[in-house]
Amino acid sequence: MKKILFLGLALCLLGPAFAAVKLPAVLGSNMVLQRECNANLWGEASPSKKVTVVTSWDGRKYTTTADESGAWKLAVATPEAGGPYTIRISDGKEGVTLDNVMIGEVWICSGQSNMQMTMTGNYGEPTDGSAEALIEAGKYKNLIRLFAVDRVPSAEPRTDCNGAWQEASSASASGFSAAAYYFGRNLADALDIPIGLIEADWGGTRIEAWMTIAAAQEIEPDMLANDPIHGEPNKAARLFNGMIRPIVDYTARGFIWYQGESNIITGNYLLYARYMDKLVSLWRAEWGDPDMPFYYVQLAPHRYEGTDGISLPLIIEQQLIASDRIPHTGMIGTTDIGHDLCIHPSQKDIVGRRLALLALTDTYGLQGLVSHGPRYESVRFEDGKAYVTFKTDATLGPNYAGRIQGFEIAGPDKVFIPARAEYVPGKMEVVVSSELVAEPVAVRYAFRNVPKAATLTNTGGLPAFPFRTDDWNDVK
């Protein structure tokens, strides 16, 4: 009898030990599940055991069988927005209960330092409106839920991450992405439904770190030759593997993205549209939805290689090309914010609101909102003047403080001169001229890293995107 007991104990010690049910960090109490869809749940259980899931919003029971390694996955039908609810998961042993679960809208919030910048700002860099927003955060505890993915680079895909869902509060919101929090708060105010925000960002990182090596090599086949010069978080695929892969099974509505500064610094910004196209298609494929909205932020004015340089407007051109090329995307303007000495604009409240405006109009179909800033459409030259036409979802200006600032004009000598610019009454046009340029052939607007002034807006107060009518990359 003692031998049998000893043998049994030895087998238990030698064999693998399995928890009854283990869930990834991103599935937990306080979470928001995407409404009116089949939302994924997954985890580990005893190998080959039947896993049962019961959802309190309808009392429905779902079952699946864990595979030989204990992995399981299923989808539950979610109702219209509401909560709180519970979800009970069991494999016949001691189960797991998820409490305080809300049903609503889920957004993935990613990028580099301007997405990472928190509600309390950085050292010497404040976040506008944060005191008021944090004081009011507790009012949103049932409307805004927050999950931050831990910042871990990885050479191989991770299956899980660290983090926990939290209700909105002054404590939880203070260390969360300001751009994302303001985005979520505006959605919650407009839709009056729960909003789940998943933050996955890392300052100072280039776009290549957020996609697979194979995807990056489709743009630059020899990309890995320069990879060793970058720090670990900045190597190709390290953040896709470490921070995106653990959350790709979490059903979501869409993405917001604030990144690109590091690609100006690394010098491959003229390929940025192609990189964005590849990143968006990769992420949509990973989430299993080719139409997931992807909204992003125009890079704001900053000196980079010099205030009069043009690397910034050149990458903004790439960002605009991406918005034309990739369906269900949109970019917000930031020409009116930023600082030559500070790469992190304090106006994250404006950034979040403008991102929310895009989502509210283009994804949720709200009427009456102005969400798209003026964008250059065409130009004609007549009688020594340039007539520039724009497309926008509101009329242009006018700015009653005076003439429009930020325009430059050039003749055949390719020398750009600050220009006089005025709205053409009743039209989506601006007339641009200079007494020093008799025969203009090109116009630029805000086409500097730090424009001295740029005041072109629509009547919704949204700034025009920088543009040029020429293709002179070597002319400043």
Order of alpha helices (4+ residues) and beta strands (2+ residues): alpha-beta-beta-beta-beta-beta-beta-beta-beta-alpha-alpha-beta-beta-alpha-alpha-beta-alpha-beta-alpha-alpha-beta-alpha-beta-alpha-beta-beta-beta-beta-beta-beta-beta-beta
